[in-house]
Amino acid sequence: MYYNNKKLALSFLWIILGAVLMGLSVAEVLTSSYYSGMGGALLAVGILQVIRNLRYRNDKEYQEKIDVEYGDERNRYLRMMSWAWTGYLVVLIEAAGVVVALVMGQHTIQIILAYSVCLIVGIYWIVHMILKRKY
Amino acid sequence: MKNRIEEIRNERGIRQDELAKLMGVSRQTISSLENGRYNPSILLAHKIAKFFGMTIEDVFIFEDLQED
């Protein structure tokens, strides 16, 4: 069962959070347009998820389709591999970016990218250690 | 890893989508298995073999090859 009460509650949380951010932006408590944009996005995602969740509960055919789509082991494998490759490529691209920024004399960007690479590698090792204990 | 899924499925007149539904996977998974592009988990291999009334070794042909 892919969509459950927990996911529905989370969707309502996105809606509330989105509405609060938008409300604060309209009331000009938060002045940056970044917050209203973020609020709108959260609101849209929340509403979409609630619609999907309700359809999942009422439409048996849709329920079956979603369960197969998310439960299918090949799809899970593909998702896992996609994330693995994404992480790997991000580290390589950022590492190349560090060198480019160094050559171009963009030291702030260079430092941000270098720390970002360190953070990703650090997270990788923490996750790896946790998984090693688990399996 | 090679397998005889397509051969056995055709012998029994079962369509890919029917087998997929019975196994609780997508039709694309059955297609990828038959083409040898995807190796199943031991659970799915067991489920498929059990469905055909065979052993895993009867359906899946294990080869001592290094995977990429």
N, CA and C atoms of all chains as a GROMACS GRO file, in nm:
protein
  609
    1MET      N    1   0.085  -0.120   0.000
    1MET     CA    2   0.000   0.000   0.000
    1MET      C    3   0.089   0.125   0.000
    2TYR      N    4   0.091   0.194  -0.112
    2TYR     CA    5   0.182   0.307  -0.123
    2TYR      C    6   0.131   0.431  -0.050
    3TYR      N    7   0.010   0.472  -0.081
    3TYR     CA    8  -0.046   0.591  -0.014
    3TYR      C    9  -0.118   0.548   0.114
    4ASN      N   10  -0.075   0.601   0.227
    4ASN     CA   11  -0.138   0.567   0.354
    4ASN      C   12  -0.168   0.694   0.433
    5ASN      N   13  -0.218   0.676   0.556
    5ASN     CA   14  -0.255   0.792   0.638
    5ASN      C   15  -0.135   0.882   0.669
    6LYS      N   16  -0.019   0.818   0.685
    6LYS     CA   17   0.103   0.893   0.715
    6LYS      C   18   0.136   0.989   0.600
    7LYS      N   19   0.124   0.938   0.478
    7LYS     CA   20   0.152   1.022   0.360
    7LYS      C   21   0.047   1.131   0.345
    8LEU      N   22  -0.079   1.098   0.382
    8LEU     CA   23  -0.187   1.198   0.373
    8LEU      C   24  -0.160   1.310   0.474
    9ALA      N   25  -0.118   1.270   0.595
    9ALA     CA   26  -0.088   1.370   0.699
    9ALA      C   27   0.027   1.460   0.655
   10LEU      N   28   0.127   1.401   0.590
   10LEU     CA   29   0.241   1.477   0.540
   10LEU      C   30   0.198   1.576   0.432
   11SER      N   31   0.104   1.532   0.349
   11SER     CA   32   0.053   1.621   0.243
   11SER      C   33  -0.017   1.742   0.306
   12PHE      N   34  -0.096   1.716   0.412
   12PHE     CA   35  -0.165   1.827   0.480
   12PHE      C   36  -0.063   1.921   0.545
   13LEU      N   37   0.047   1.864   0.593
   13LEU     CA   38   0.153   1.946   0.652
   13LEU      C   39   0.213   2.040   0.547
   14TRP      N   40   0.234   1.986   0.424
   14TRP     CA   41   0.287   2.071   0.315
   14TRP      C   42   0.189   2.184   0.284
   15ILE      N   43   0.058   2.149   0.284
   15ILE     CA   44  -0.044   2.250   0.252
   15ILE      C   45  -0.042   2.361   0.358
   16ILE      N   46  -0.039   2.318   0.485
   16ILE     CA   47  -0.039   2.418   0.595
   16ILE      C   48   0.086   2.506   0.588
   17LEU      N   49   0.201   2.440   0.570
   17LEU     CA   50   0.328   2.513   0.562
   17LEU      C   51   0.329   2.610   0.444
   18GLY      N   52   0.280   2.563   0.330
   18GLY     CA   53   0.272   2.646   0.210
   18GLY      C   54   0.179   2.764   0.231
   19ALA      N   55   0.064   2.738   0.292
   19ALA     CA   56  -0.034   2.845   0.317
   19ALA      C   57   0.023   2.948   0.413
   20VAL      N   58   0.093   2.901   0.516
   20VAL     CA   59   0.154   2.993   0.614
   20VAL      C   60   0.258   3.081   0.547
   21LEU      N   61   0.344   3.019   0.465
   21LEU     CA   62   0.448   3.096   0.395
   21LEU      C   63   0.387   3.199   0.300
   22MET      N   64   0.282   3.157   0.228
   22MET     CA   65   0.217   3.250   0.136
   22MET      C   66   0.146   3.362   0.211
   23GLY      N   67   0.080   3.323   0.322
   23GLY     CA   68   0.009   3.420   0.405
   23GLY      C   69   0.103   3.527   0.460
   24LEU      N   70   0.219   3.480   0.509
   24LEU     CA   71   0.319   3.573   0.564
   24LEU      C   72   0.377   3.663   0.455
   25SER      N   73   0.386   3.608   0.334
   25SER     CA   74   0.435   3.690   0.222
   25SER      C   75   0.333   3.795   0.183
   26VAL      N   76   0.206   3.755   0.178
   26VAL     CA   77   0.099   3.850   0.142
   26VAL      C   78   0.090   3.960   0.248
   27ALA      N   79   0.103   3.919   0.375
   27ALA     CA   80   0.097   4.017   0.486
   27ALA      C   81   0.226   4.099   0.497
   28GLU      N   82   0.319   4.070   0.407
   28GLU     CA   83   0.448   4.139   0.399
   28GLU      C   84   0.535   4.125   0.524
   29VAL      N   85   0.511   4.015   0.597
   29VAL     CA   86   0.599   3.983   0.711
   29VAL      C   87   0.731   3.929   0.653
   30LEU      N   88   0.715   3.844   0.550
   30LEU     CA   89   0.832   3.796   0.477
   30LEU      C   90   0.835   3.872   0.344
   31THR      N   91   0.940   3.944   0.322
   31THR     CA   92   0.942   4.033   0.205
   31THR      C   93   0.997   3.969   0.078
   32SER      N   94   1.085   3.871   0.094
   32SER     CA   95   1.146   3.812  -0.024
   32SER      C   96   1.044   3.729  -0.102
   33SER      N   97   1.046   3.738  -0.234
   33SER     CA   98   0.955   3.661  -0.319
   33SER      C   99   0.989   3.511  -0.315
   34TYR      N  100   1.105   3.483  -0.263
   34TYR     CA  101   1.150   3.344  -0.248
   34TYR      C  102   1.051   3.265  -0.162
   35TYR      N  103   1.003   3.329  -0.054
   35TYR     CA  104   0.913   3.261   0.040
   35TYR      C  105   0.775   3.235  -0.022
   36SER      N  106   0.723   3.334  -0.096
   36SER     CA  107   0.591   3.313  -0.157
   36SER      C  108   0.601   3.204  -0.265
   37GLY      N  109   0.711   3.203  -0.337
   37GLY     CA  110   0.733   3.099  -0.438
   37GLY      C  111   0.741   2.962  -0.375
   38MET      N  112   0.815   2.955  -0.265
   38MET     CA  113   0.831   2.829  -0.193
   38MET      C  114   0.697   2.783  -0.135
   39GLY      N  115   0.621   2.880  -0.081
   39GLY     CA  116   0.489   2.850  -0.025
   39GLY      C  117   0.395   2.798  -0.131
   40GLY      N  118   0.398   2.861  -0.247
   40GLY     CA  119   0.313   2.817  -0.358
   40GLY      C  120   0.347   2.677  -0.403
   41ALA      N  121   0.477   2.650  -0.409
   41ALA     CA  122   0.522   2.516  -0.452
   41ALA      C  123   0.479   2.410  -0.351
   42LEU      N  124   0.495   2.441  -0.221
   42LEU     CA  125   0.455   2.346  -0.117
   42LEU      C  126   0.304   2.321  -0.121
   43LEU      N  127   0.230   2.428  -0.140
   43LEU     CA  128   0.084   2.419  -0.148
   43LEU      C  129   0.043   2.330  -0.265
   44ALA      N  130   0.104   2.353  -0.380
   44ALA     CA  131   0.071   2.276  -0.501
   44ALA      C  132   0.105   2.128  -0.482
   45VAL      N  133   0.223   2.102  -0.426
   45VAL     CA  134   0.265   1.963  -0.404
   45VAL      C  135   0.169   1.894  -0.306
   46GLY      N  136   0.135   1.965  -0.199
   46GLY     CA  137   0.044   1.910  -0.097
   46GLY      C  138  -0.092   1.877  -0.156
   47ILE      N  139  -0.148   1.971  -0.232
   47ILE     CA  140  -0.281   1.949  -0.292
   47ILE      C  141  -0.276   1.832  -0.391
   48LEU      N  142  -0.172   1.829  -0.472
   48LEU     CA  143  -0.157   1.720  -0.570
   48LEU      C  144  -0.148   1.584  -0.500
   49GLN      N  145  -0.073   1.580  -0.391
   49GLN     CA  146  -0.056   1.454  -0.318
   49GLN      C  147  -0.188   1.411  -0.252
   50VAL      N  148  -0.264   1.507  -0.202
   50VAL     CA  149  -0.394   1.475  -0.140
   50VAL      C  150  -0.487   1.417  -0.246
   51ILE      N  151  -0.489   1.481  -0.365
   51ILE     CA  152  -0.574   1.432  -0.475
   51ILE      C  153  -0.534   1.288  -0.512
   52ARG      N  154  -0.404   1.266  -0.525
   52ARG     CA  155  -0.354   1.132  -0.559
   52ARG      C  156  -0.392   1.030  -0.452
   53ASN      N  157  -0.376   1.073  -0.325
   53ASN     CA  158  -0.405   0.984  -0.212
   53ASN      C  159  -0.552   0.945  -0.211
   54LEU      N  160  -0.640   1.044  -0.235
   54LEU     CA  161  -0.783   1.015  -0.234
   54LEU      C  162  -0.822   0.927  -0.352
   55ARG      N  163  -0.761   0.953  -0.468
   55ARG     CA  164  -0.788   0.869  -0.585
   55ARG      C  165  -0.743   0.726  -0.559
   56TYR      N  166  -0.628   0.714  -0.495
   56TYR     CA  167  -0.572   0.582  -0.462
   56TYR      C  168  -0.668   0.502  -0.374
   57ARG      N  169  -0.734   0.574  -0.282
   57ARG     CA  170  -0.826   0.507  -0.189
   57ARG      C  171  -0.956   0.465  -0.258
   58ASN      N  172  -0.996   0.540  -0.359
   58ASN     CA  173  -1.128   0.516  -0.419
   58ASN      C  174  -1.125   0.442  -0.553
   59ASP      N  175  -1.009   0.440  -0.618
   59ASP     CA  176  -0.999   0.380  -0.750
   59ASP      C  177  -0.909   0.256  -0.744
   60LYS      N  178  -0.972   0.137  -0.752
   60LYS     CA  179  -0.898   0.011  -0.736
   60LYS      C  180  -0.792  -0.008  -0.846
   61GLU      N  181  -0.828   0.032  -0.967
   61GLU     CA  182  -0.736   0.016  -1.081
   61GLU      C  183  -0.611   0.104  -1.063
   62TYR      N  184  -0.636   0.227  -1.019
   62TYR     CA  185  -0.527   0.323  -0.994
   62TYR      C  186  -0.439   0.272  -0.879
   63GLN      N  187  -0.504   0.217  -0.777
   63GLN     CA  188  -0.432   0.162  -0.661
   63GLN      C  189  -0.335   0.052  -0.706
   64GLU      N  190  -0.387  -0.037  -0.790
   64GLU     CA  191  -0.306  -0.148  -0.840
   64GLU      C  192  -0.187  -0.094  -0.922
   65LYS      N  193  -0.215   0.007  -1.007
   65LYS     CA  194  -0.112   0.066  -1.093
   65LYS      C  195  -0.001   0.128  -1.008
   66ILE      N  196  -0.040   0.204  -0.908
   66ILE     CA  197   0.058   0.270  -0.820
   66ILE      C  198   0.138   0.169  -0.740
   67ASP      N  199   0.069   0.067  -0.687
   67ASP     CA  200   0.138  -0.035  -0.607
   67ASP      C  201   0.243  -0.107  -0.690
   68VAL      N  202   0.208  -0.138  -0.815
   68VAL     CA  203   0.305  -0.206  -0.903
   68VAL      C  204   0.419  -0.111  -0.937
   69GLU      N  205   0.384   0.014  -0.967
   69GLU     CA  206   0.485   0.114  -1.006
   69GLU      C  207   0.589   0.136  -0.895
   70TYR      N  208   0.542   0.148  -0.773
   70TYR     CA  209   0.635   0.177  -0.663
   70TYR      C  210   0.690   0.050  -0.596
   71GLY      N  211   0.616  -0.060  -0.607
   71GLY     CA  212   0.662  -0.184  -0.542
   71GLY      C  213   0.747  -0.269  -0.634
   72ASP      N  214   0.739  -0.244  -0.763
   72ASP     CA  215   0.812  -0.324  -0.861
   72ASP      C  216   0.963  -0.319  -0.833
   73GLU      N  217   1.024  -0.439  -0.820
   73GLU     CA  218   1.165  -0.442  -0.778
   73GLU      C  219   1.259  -0.382  -0.880
   74ARG      N  220   1.225  -0.392  -1.011
   74ARG     CA  221   1.312  -0.331  -1.113
   74ARG      C  222   1.305  -0.179  -1.103
   75ASN      N  223   1.185  -0.126  -1.080
   75ASN     CA  224   1.172   0.019  -1.063
   75ASN      C  225   1.250   0.068  -0.940
   76ARG      N  226   1.244  -0.013  -0.832
   76ARG     CA  227   1.319   0.023  -0.711
   76ARG      C  228   1.468   0.023  -0.739
   77TYR      N  229   1.513  -0.079  -0.814
   77TYR     CA  230   1.654  -0.091  -0.851
   77TYR      C  231   1.696   0.029  -0.936
   78LEU      N  232   1.609   0.066  -1.032
   78LEU     CA  233   1.639   0.179  -1.121
   78LEU      C  234   1.647   0.310  -1.041
   79ARG      N  235   1.554   0.325  -0.946
   79ARG     CA  236   1.557   0.447  -0.862
   79ARG      C  237   1.687   0.454  -0.782
   80MET      N  238   1.724   0.339  -0.724
   80MET     CA  239   1.846   0.332  -0.643
   80MET      C  240   1.970   0.363  -0.728
   81MET      N  241   1.975   0.302  -0.847
   81MET     CA  242   2.089   0.325  -0.936
   81MET      C  243   2.094   0.470  -0.984
   82SER      N  244   1.977   0.527  -1.010
   82SER     CA  245   1.971   0.666  -1.055
   82SER      C  246   2.027   0.759  -0.947
   83TRP      N  247   1.989   0.734  -0.822
   83TRP     CA  248   2.041   0.816  -0.712
   83TRP      C  249   2.192   0.796  -0.695
   84ALA      N  250   2.236   0.671  -0.708
   84ALA     CA  251   2.379   0.642  -0.693
   84ALA      C  252   2.460   0.716  -0.800
   85TRP      N  253   2.412   0.708  -0.925
   85TRP     CA  254   2.483   0.775  -1.034
   85TRP      C  255   2.475   0.927  -1.020
   86THR      N  256   2.360   0.975  -0.974
   86THR     CA  257   2.345   1.120  -0.954
   86THR      C  258   2.447   1.170  -0.852
   87GLY      N  259   2.456   1.100  -0.739
   87GLY     CA  260   2.551   1.138  -0.634
   87GLY      C  261   2.694   1.135  -0.685
   88TYR      N  262   2.728   1.029  -0.757
   88TYR     CA  263   2.862   1.011  -0.810
   88TYR      C  264   2.898   1.124  -0.907
   89LEU      N  265   2.803   1.154  -0.999
   89LEU     CA  266   2.828   1.258  -1.099
   89LEU      C  267   2.835   1.397  -1.036
   90VAL      N  268   2.751   1.421  -0.933
   90VAL     CA  269   2.754   1.551  -0.866
   90VAL      C  270   2.892   1.576  -0.804
   91VAL      N  271   2.947   1.473  -0.739
   91VAL     CA  272   3.080   1.486  -0.678
   91VAL      C  273   3.185   1.515  -0.785
   92LEU      N  274   3.178   1.442  -0.898
   92LEU     CA  275   3.276   1.464  -1.005
   92LEU      C  276   3.263   1.604  -1.065
   93ILE      N  277   3.139   1.647  -1.090
   93ILE     CA  278   3.116   1.779  -1.150
   93ILE      C  279   3.163   1.889  -1.054
   94GLU      N  280   3.130   1.871  -0.926
   94GLU     CA  281   3.172   1.972  -0.828
   94GLU      C  282   3.324   1.975  -0.813
   95ALA      N  283   3.386   1.858  -0.816
   95ALA     CA  284   3.533   1.853  -0.806
   95ALA      C  285   3.596   1.924  -0.926
   96ALA      N  286   3.538   1.904  -1.044
   96ALA     CA  287   3.588   1.974  -1.163
   96ALA      C  288   3.564   2.124  -1.148
   97GLY      N  289   3.448   2.158  -1.089
   97GLY     CA  290   3.414   2.299  -1.065
   97GLY      C  291   3.514   2.367  -0.972
   98VAL      N  292   3.566   2.292  -0.875
   98VAL     CA  293   3.666   2.346  -0.782
   98VAL      C  294   3.790   2.389  -0.859
   99VAL      N  295   3.834   2.302  -0.951
   99VAL     CA  296   3.954   2.331  -1.031
   99VAL      C  297   3.928   2.452  -1.121
  100VAL      N  298   3.810   2.453  -1.186
  100VAL     CA  299   3.776   2.564  -1.276
  100VAL      C  300   3.772   2.696  -1.198
  101ALA      N  301   3.707   2.693  -1.081
  101ALA     CA  302   3.697   2.813  -0.997
  101ALA      C  303   3.834   2.860  -0.951
  102LEU      N  304   3.923   2.765  -0.923
  102LEU     CA  305   4.060   2.797  -0.882
  102LEU      C  306   4.133   2.870  -0.995
  103VAL      N  307   4.122   2.813  -1.117
  103VAL     CA  308   4.188   2.873  -1.234
  103VAL      C  309   4.133   3.012  -1.262
  104MET      N  310   4.000   3.028  -1.245
  104MET     CA  311   3.936   3.157  -1.275
  104MET      C  312   3.949   3.258  -1.161
  105GLY      N  313   4.007   3.213  -1.051
  105GLY     CA  314   4.027   3.303  -0.937
  105GLY      C  315   3.899   3.331  -0.858
  106GLN      N  316   3.799   3.245  -0.876
  106GLN     CA  317   3.672   3.260  -0.802
  106GLN      C  318   3.682   3.183  -0.669
  107HIS      N  319   3.750   3.244  -0.573
  107HIS     CA  320   3.781   3.170  -0.450
  107HIS      C  321   3.660   3.138  -0.363
  108THR      N  322   3.561   3.226  -0.362
  108THR     CA  323   3.440   3.198  -0.282
  108THR      C  324   3.368   3.075  -0.337
  109ILE      N  325   3.350   3.074  -0.470
  109ILE     CA  326   3.284   2.959  -0.534
  109ILE      C  327   3.366   2.833  -0.513
  110GLN      N  328   3.497   2.849  -0.524
  110GLN     CA  329   3.588   2.735  -0.505
  110GLN      C  330   3.572   2.673  -0.366
  111ILE      N  331   3.566   2.760  -0.265
  111ILE     CA  332   3.552   2.712  -0.126
  111ILE      C  333   3.416   2.644  -0.107
  112ILE      N  334   3.309   2.708  -0.160
  112ILE     CA  335   3.174   2.650  -0.145
  112ILE      C  336   3.169   2.512  -0.210
  113LEU      N  337   3.223   2.501  -0.332
  113LEU     CA  338   3.222   2.371  -0.402
  113LEU      C  339   3.306   2.267  -0.328
  114ALA      N  340   3.423   2.311  -0.279
  114ALA     CA  341   3.512   2.217  -0.208
  114ALA      C  342   3.444   2.165  -0.081
  115TYR      N  343   3.379   2.255  -0.007
  115TYR     CA  344   3.308   2.211   0.114
  115TYR      C  345   3.190   2.121   0.080
  116SER      N  346   3.127   2.152  -0.031
  116SER     CA  347   3.013   2.071  -0.075
  116SER      C  348   3.058   1.928  -0.107
  117VAL      N  349   3.173   1.916  -0.175
  117VAL     CA  350   3.228   1.783  -0.206
  117VAL      C  351   3.259   1.710  -0.075
  118CYS      N  352   3.322   1.782   0.019
  118CYS     CA  353   3.356   1.721   0.150
  118CYS      C  354   3.229   1.675   0.221
  119LEU      N  355   3.124   1.758   0.216
  119LEU     CA  356   2.998   1.724   0.282
  119LEU      C  357   2.937   1.597   0.221
  120ILE      N  358   2.935   1.590   0.089
  120ILE     CA  359   2.876   1.473   0.021
  120ILE      C  360   2.956   1.347   0.054
  121VAL      N  361   3.088   1.359   0.048
  121VAL     CA  362   3.174   1.243   0.079
  121VAL      C  363   3.155   1.202   0.226
  122GLY      N  364   3.145   1.301   0.314
  122GLY     CA  365   3.120   1.274   0.457
  122GLY      C  366   2.989   1.202   0.479
  123ILE      N  367   2.884   1.251   0.415
  123ILE     CA  368   2.752   1.187   0.426
  123ILE      C  369   2.759   1.044   0.373
  124TYR      N  370   2.830   1.027   0.261
  124TYR     CA  371   2.845   0.893   0.202
  124TYR      C  372   2.905   0.796   0.304
  125TRP      N  373   3.012   0.840   0.370
  125TRP     CA  374   3.079   0.750   0.464
  125TRP      C  375   2.993   0.720   0.586
  126ILE      N  376   2.920   0.819   0.633
  126ILE     CA  377   2.828   0.796   0.747
  126ILE      C  378   2.721   0.694   0.709
  127VAL      N  379   2.660   0.717   0.591
  127VAL     CA  380   2.554   0.625   0.543
  127VAL      C  381   2.613   0.485   0.523
  128HIS      N  382   2.733   0.481   0.466
  128HIS     CA  383   2.800   0.353   0.442
  128HIS      C  384   2.823   0.277   0.573
  129MET      N  385   2.868   0.349   0.676
  129MET     CA  386   2.894   0.286   0.806
  129MET      C  387   2.765   0.233   0.869
  130ILE      N  388   2.659   0.314   0.858
  130ILE     CA  389   2.529   0.272   0.914
  130ILE      C  390   2.479   0.146   0.842
  131LEU      N  391   2.489   0.148   0.707
  131LEU     CA  392   2.440   0.034   0.629
  131LEU      C  393   2.524  -0.092   0.655
  132LYS      N  394   2.656  -0.071   0.678
  132LYS     CA  395   2.745  -0.184   0.706
  132LYS      C  396   2.705  -0.255   0.836
  133ARG      N  397   2.662  -0.174   0.932
  133ARG     CA  398   2.617  -0.233   1.059
  133ARG      C  399   2.484  -0.304   1.043
  134LYS      N  400   2.398  -0.244   0.960
  134LYS     CA  401   2.265  -0.299   0.940
  134LYS      C  402   2.267  -0.430   0.862
  135TYR      N  403   2.352  -0.435   0.756
  135TYR     CA  404   2.354  -0.557   0.672
  135TYR      C  405   2.483  -0.636   0.693
  136MET      N  406   2.270  -1.346  -1.631
  136MET     CA  407   2.205  -1.476  -1.607
  136MET      C  408   2.095  -1.498  -1.711
  137LYS      N  409   2.102  -1.612  -1.777
  137LYS     CA  410   1.998  -1.645  -1.876
  137LYS      C  411   1.880  -1.710  -1.805
  138ASN      N  412   1.768  -1.712  -1.874
  138ASN     CA  413   1.651  -1.780  -1.815
  138ASN      C  414   1.560  -1.832  -1.925
  139ARG      N  415   1.466  -1.916  -1.882
  139ARG     CA  416   1.373  -1.978  -1.978
  139ARG      C  417   1.232  -1.923  -1.962
  140ILE      N  418   1.220  -1.804  -1.906
  140ILE     CA  419   1.086  -1.750  -1.876
  140ILE      C  420   1.002  -1.739  -2.004
  141GLU      N  421   1.060  -1.679  -2.108
  141GLU     CA  422   0.984  -1.657  -2.232
  141GLU      C  423   0.938  -1.791  -2.290
  142GLU      N  424   1.033  -1.886  -2.291
  142GLU     CA  425   1.003  -2.019  -2.347
  142GLU      C  426   0.889  -2.087  -2.270
  143ILE      N  427   0.901  -2.086  -2.138
  143ILE     CA  428   0.798  -2.154  -2.056
  143ILE      C  429   0.665  -2.078  -2.064
  144ARG      N  430   0.675  -1.946  -2.064
  144ARG     CA  431   0.554  -1.863  -2.072
  144ARG      C  432   0.480  -1.890  -2.202
  145ASN      N  433   0.554  -1.896  -2.314
  145ASN     CA  434   0.492  -1.923  -2.444
  145ASN      C  435   0.432  -2.063  -2.450
  146GLU      N  436   0.503  -2.159  -2.390
  146GLU     CA  437   0.452  -2.297  -2.386
  146GLU      C  438   0.316  -2.303  -2.318
  147ARG      N  439   0.301  -2.220  -2.215
  147ARG     CA  440   0.177  -2.223  -2.136
  147ARG      C  441   0.074  -2.119  -2.181
  148GLY      N  442   0.109  -2.045  -2.285
  148GLY     CA  443   0.015  -1.947  -2.341
  148GLY      C  444  -0.019  -1.833  -2.247
  149ILE      N  445   0.082  -1.789  -2.175
  149ILE     CA  446   0.060  -1.676  -2.083
  149ILE      C  447   0.125  -1.551  -2.143
  150ARG      N  448   0.052  -1.442  -2.139
  150ARG     CA  449   0.107  -1.316  -2.192
  150ARG      C  450   0.196  -1.251  -2.086
  151GLN      N  451   0.285  -1.162  -2.133
  151GLN     CA  452   0.376  -1.091  -2.040
  151GLN      C  453   0.300  -1.015  -1.933
  152ASP      N  454   0.196  -0.943  -1.975
  152ASP     CA  455   0.121  -0.862  -1.879
  152ASP      C  456   0.047  -0.948  -1.777
  153GLU      N  457   0.004  -1.068  -1.820
  153GLU     CA  458  -0.066  -1.159  -1.727
  153GLU      C  459   0.033  -1.211  -1.622
  154LEU      N  460   0.151  -1.250  -1.670
  154LEU     CA  461   0.253  -1.300  -1.577
  154LEU      C  462   0.295  -1.188  -1.481
  155ALA      N  463   0.310  -1.068  -1.537
  155ALA     CA  464   0.350  -0.954  -1.454
  155ALA      C  465   0.248  -0.929  -1.343
  156LYS      N  466   0.121  -0.934  -1.379
  156LYS     CA  467   0.015  -0.909  -1.281
  156LYS      C  468   0.017  -1.015  -1.171
  157LEU      N  469   0.036  -1.140  -1.214
  157LEU     CA  470   0.038  -1.250  -1.117
  157LEU      C  471   0.160  -1.242  -1.024
  158MET      N  472   0.271  -1.189  -1.076
  158MET     CA  473   0.394  -1.179  -0.996
  158MET      C  474   0.400  -1.047  -0.918
  159GLY      N  475   0.307  -0.957  -0.947
  159GLY     CA  476   0.305  -0.828  -0.877
  159GLY      C  477   0.417  -0.735  -0.920
  160VAL      N  478   0.457  -0.750  -1.047
  160VAL     CA  479   0.560  -0.660  -1.101
  160VAL      C  480   0.507  -0.596  -1.230
  161SER      N  481   0.586  -0.506  -1.287
  161SER     CA  482   0.541  -0.441  -1.411
  161SER      C  483   0.572  -0.531  -1.532
  162ARG      N  484   0.502  -0.504  -1.643
  162ARG     CA  485   0.526  -0.582  -1.764
  162ARG      C  486   0.670  -0.561  -1.812
  163GLN      N  487   0.720  -0.438  -1.791
  163GLN     CA  488   0.857  -0.407  -1.833
  163GLN      C  489   0.959  -0.494  -1.759
  164THR      N  490   0.928  -0.528  -1.634
  164THR     CA  491   1.019  -0.613  -1.556
  164THR      C  492   1.027  -0.752  -1.619
  165ILE      N  493   0.910  -0.805  -1.657
  165ILE     CA  494   0.909  -0.938  -1.721
  165ILE      C  495   0.986  -0.931  -1.853
  166SER      N  496   0.963  -0.824  -1.928
  166SER     CA  497   1.031  -0.806  -2.057
  166SER      C  498   1.183  -0.799  -2.036
  167SER      N  499   1.226  -0.721  -1.936
  167SER     CA  500   1.370  -0.708  -1.909
  167SER      C  501   1.431  -0.840  -1.862
  168LEU      N  502   1.352  -0.916  -1.784
  168LEU     CA  503   1.401  -1.047  -1.739
  168LEU      C  504   1.421  -1.139  -1.858
  169GLU      N  505   1.322  -1.139  -1.946
  169GLU     CA  506   1.329  -1.228  -2.063
  169GLU      C  507   1.445  -1.192  -2.155
  170ASN      N  508   1.472  -1.063  -2.165
  170ASN     CA  509   1.583  -1.018  -2.251
  170ASN      C  510   1.719  -1.032  -2.183
  171GLY      N  511   1.719  -1.068  -2.055
  171GLY     CA  512   1.844  -1.083  -1.980
  171GLY      C  513   1.907  -0.952  -1.940
  172ARG      N  514   1.827  -0.842  -1.948
  172ARG     CA  515   1.882  -0.711  -1.910
  172ARG      C  516   1.876  -0.688  -1.760
  173TYR      N  517   1.791  -0.764  -1.693
  173TYR     CA  518   1.775  -0.746  -1.548
  173TYR      C  519   1.773  -0.882  -1.480
  174ASN      N  520   1.850  -0.895  -1.373
  174ASN     CA  521   1.849  -1.019  -1.294
  174ASN      C  522   1.753  -1.003  -1.177
  175PRO      N  523   1.666  -1.099  -1.156
  175PRO     CA  524   1.566  -1.083  -1.049
  175PRO      C  525   1.624  -1.106  -0.911
  176SER      N  526   1.553  -1.057  -0.810
  176SER     CA  527   1.591  -1.088  -0.674
  176SER      C  528   1.560  -1.236  -0.651
  177ILE      N  529   1.616  -1.292  -0.546
  177ILE     CA  530   1.592  -1.434  -0.517
  177ILE      C  531   1.443  -1.457  -0.489
  178LEU      N  532   1.376  -1.356  -0.431
  178LEU     CA  533   1.234  -1.370  -0.401
  178LEU      C  534   1.150  -1.379  -0.528
  179LEU      N  535   1.181  -1.290  -0.625
  179LEU     CA  536   1.106  -1.292  -0.750
  179LEU      C  537   1.137  -1.418  -0.830
  180ALA      N  538   1.264  -1.458  -0.830
  180ALA     CA  539   1.303  -1.581  -0.900
  180ALA      C  540   1.227  -1.701  -0.842
  181HIS      N  541   1.218  -1.703  -0.710
  181HIS     CA  542   1.147  -1.811  -0.641
  181HIS      C  543   0.998  -1.809  -0.675
  182LYS      N  544   0.943  -1.689  -0.678
  182LYS     CA  545   0.801  -1.672  -0.706
  182LYS      C  546   0.768  -1.720  -0.849
  183ILE      N  547   0.854  -1.682  -0.943
  183ILE     CA  548   0.832  -1.721  -1.083
  183ILE      C  549   0.844  -1.873  -1.098
  184ALA      N  550   0.950  -1.927  -1.039
  184ALA     CA  551   0.972  -2.072  -1.048
  184ALA      C  552   0.856  -2.148  -0.985
  185LYS      N  553   0.810  -2.100  -0.871
  185LYS     CA  554   0.699  -2.165  -0.800
  185LYS      C  555   0.571  -2.158  -0.884
  186PHE      N  556   0.551  -2.044  -0.950
  186PHE     CA  557   0.432  -2.027  -1.033
  186PHE      C  558   0.433  -2.129  -1.148
  187PHE      N  559   0.551  -2.152  -1.206
  187PHE     CA  560   0.561  -2.248  -1.316
  187PHE      C  561   0.569  -2.393  -1.265
  188GLY      N  562   0.573  -2.411  -1.134
  188GLY     CA  563   0.582  -2.545  -1.075
  188GLY      C  564   0.718  -2.607  -1.099
  189MET      N  565   0.819  -2.525  -1.100
  189MET     CA  566   0.956  -2.572  -1.126
  189MET      C  567   1.050  -2.523  -1.017
  190THR      N  568   1.175  -2.568  -1.025
  190THR     CA  569   1.275  -2.516  -0.931
  190THR      C  570   1.341  -2.393  -0.996
  191ILE      N  571   1.409  -2.315  -0.915
  191ILE     CA  572   1.476  -2.196  -0.968
  191ILE      C  573   1.578  -2.237  -1.075
  192GLU      N  574   1.648  -2.348  -1.051
  192GLU     CA  575   1.750  -2.394  -1.148
  192GLU      C  576   1.689  -2.434  -1.282
  193ASP      N  577   1.560  -2.476  -1.279
  193ASP     CA  578   1.494  -2.514  -1.404
  193ASP      C  579   1.463  -2.391  -1.489
  194VAL      N  580   1.437  -2.280  -1.422
  194VAL     CA  581   1.396  -2.158  -1.494
  194VAL      C  582   1.516  -2.068  -1.523
  195PHE      N  583   1.604  -2.056  -1.424
  195PHE     CA  584   1.718  -1.964  -1.439
  195PHE      C  585   1.847  -2.043  -1.457
  196ILE      N  586   1.924  -1.998  -1.556
  196ILE     CA  587   2.049  -2.067  -1.588
  196ILE      C  588   2.165  -1.985  -1.531
  197PHE      N  589   2.222  -2.037  -1.424
  197PHE     CA  590   2.332  -1.967  -1.358
  197PHE      C  591   2.462  -1.986  -1.436
  198GLU      N  592   2.530  -1.876  -1.457
  198GLU     CA  593   2.659  -1.882  -1.527
  198GLU      C  594   2.763  -1.816  -1.438
  199ASP      N  595   2.881  -1.875  -1.436
  199ASP     CA  596   2.987  -1.823  -1.351
  199ASP      C  597   3.057  -1.708  -1.423
  200LEU      N  598   2.983  -1.598  -1.442
  200LEU     CA  599   3.040  -1.482  -1.511
  200LEU      C  600   3.044  -1.364  -1.417
  201GLN      N  601   3.146  -1.280  -1.437
  201GLN     CA  602   3.160  -1.159  -1.358
  201GLN      C  603   3.061  -1.055  -1.410
  202GLU      N  604   2.978  -1.001  -1.320
  202GLU     CA  605   2.885  -0.898  -1.362
  202GLU      C  606   2.949  -0.761  -1.356
  203ASP      N  607   2.895  -0.667  -1.436
  203ASP     CA  608   2.949  -0.532  -1.427
  203ASP      C  609   2.875  -0.452  -1.323
   0.00000   0.00000   0.00000
